[in-house]
Amino acid sequence: MKFELPPLPYPKEALAPAISPRTVDIHFEKHHRGYMEKLEKAIGGKPLANEELEDILRKTDGQEFNLAAQVWNHTFYWMSLRPDGGGEPPAEIADALSRDFGDVSQFRKELAEAATGEFGSGWAWLIQRDSGELAVISSSDAENPLTSGANPLLTIDVWEHAYYLDYQNDRGAYVRAVIDSLLNWDCVAQRLRSREAGRKAS
């Protein structure tokens, strides 16, 4: 793999007011980049250094897994957000959410509960199980749904560095702001289509 971070998919000020430019800058430049630099030191010169990031997190444990997963999780987090996001999902996604959650409102409720209810540091995810069913889960620390064969569709970072400068200890306000105004439905649609294309090709 190349030890470089993909650029943010938008300017650092683009997620305001839900997430401030200062939070994005520190989150991306210090935390996300820091995980990448530590991963490079941990696996540099080893056979793992030639593997793709997803393969590294699937094959490792301990420090190597934690670092690889945190790089992947953070990259995916930025993809899960977009300026002027949130709102009602496109029809194809709304239909899938209604099928598996009852309706879109129930999905939003379950995602918010997963994000606010995760004890300590972690993530809330919308995933697609191998069966095709959509589900909301939470994970602790660097845990990643890829290790269980799920297809991550979007994620919310609930480590304190994701929100504390803007919201202090009010994680719920941060989660509501992300769900209401930043969720990237295009990312969800793209990953659903990619999984379907992969199944048809196999």
N, C-alpha and C positions, 0 to 999 in steps of 0.2 A: 504494500500500500504506500501511497505518497503521504508523508507526514506534513500535511498542510490542511488548514481548515477551508472548506468552501466559504465564500463570502456570504454575508447575510443576504437574504433575498429582497431586502428593502433597506432604505436608509435607517439609521439608528433612531431618528426622531419619528419614524412613520407609525409607530404603535401607540404614540401619545394620543389622548391623555390616559388610556388604560394602563400603559407601561411607559414610564418616562425614558427619555434618551439616556439619562445617567444610569438607570438600572440596566438598560440594554447594553450600554458600553461596558459596564463592570461585569455583567453576566457573560458577555461574549468574549471580551478581551482578557479578562482575568480568570474566570472559572472555566469556560469552555476551552479557551486556548491553553490554559494550564493543564487540563486533562490530556490534551493532545501532546504537549511537550513532555509530560511524565510518561505517557505511553511510548513515545519515541525512545526515551531513555530505557524503559523497561524491556522493550523487545528489539531495539536496534541491534543489528548484527546477528539476530537469530532467524531461523527459517520462517518464523511467524511474521517477520517484517515484510515478507513478500506476499502475504495473504491479504484478502479483502477484509475490511473492518468487520463485516457481519460474520465472516468465517472465524475471525479471531475471537469474537465474543462467544461464539458457539463452541469453540474448542478449548477455552481456557477457564480457569477459576481464579480465586484469590485476587491479588493486585492486578494482574494482567486483564482479567475479566472486568473488574471494576472500572479500570481506566478505559478500556475499549468500549464498554457499554455506555459509560458516561459521555464519551465523544459521540457515539451514535445517537444516544437519547437526546443530547442537546441539539445536534444537527437536525434531528427530526422535530424537535420542539419548535425551532425557528420555522420549519416548513409547515407546521400545524397552525401557524398564525399568519394573518395577513391584515394589512390596513383595511379598514371598512369591511371587516369580515363579520362573522356571526350572522344573526338574522335567520331567516328561513332557508333551509337547505334546498337545493334543486330537487325536482320531482323524483328522480331516480333514487336519491339518497333518502328523501323523506319517506318514500314507499318502503325502503329497506328498514329504516328506523321504526316505522309504524308496525311493520311485520314482526319485529323482534322485541320491541319495547311497548307496544300498544299505541303510542303516538310520539311525536317529536318532543312534546312537553315532558313526557315521562323519561325520555332519554336525557334531556337536559337536567332533570332532577337527579337521576342516578349518577350522571357524570359529576355534578356538583357535590353530591354526597360522597362519592369516591375520593374526590380531590380534597374536600375539607375534612373528611374522616380518616385519611391516611395519617397514622401516628408518626410524628417525626418527619424525616426527609423522605421524599419519594416522588411518585408520579401517578397520574390518573390517565387511563387509556380507553379509547374506543378501539376494539379489536374485531377482527373477523376470525372466527374459529375455522378449523379445517373443514367442518361440516358446511361452512358458508354462513352460519349464524353470526350476527353481530352481538357483541357483549361489552359491558363496561367493567373494567377491573382496576385495581390500584396495585402498586408495587413499591417496595421499600428500597431505599438507597439507590443502587445502580441496576436493580433487577430489570429485565427486558423480556417482553412477550415472545421475541423470536426464539428464545431457548425452549419454549414449549410448543413450537410449531405454529403459533398464531401469526396473523398478518396485522401489524399495527396500522391503524388508520389515522389516528391523531393522538396527541398527548398534551397534558398540562403539567408543567414542572411545578412541584410544590415544595422544593427545597426553599429554605428561607431566603437565599440570595436571589430568588426569582421575583420576590415581591416585598421584602422587608423595607427597603428604602422608600417605597411608594405607599405601602399600606400598614407598616409596622406589624403588629400581631394579628391584623384582621385578614387572615387568609381567605375568608369567605368573600370579602369585597373584591379581592383580586380575582378569585375564581369566577365570580359573577361577571366582572368586567371582561374577562377573556371569553367566556361563553357568549355573552351578549354582543360583543363588538369585534372579536378577533379570530374566532374559529375559521379555519380555511377549508371550506367545503370542496374546493378544487383539489386539494391534497387527498381528501377522502375518496373522491371520485376516481382520481388517477390510480390510487393504490387498489381500489376495487377492480378497476378494469385491468390493471397489470396482473393481479392474481388470476382473474378469469382467463386472460390471454395465456398465461403460463399453464393453466389446467388444460386448455384446448390443445396446446402444443405438445403436452406430455402424453 
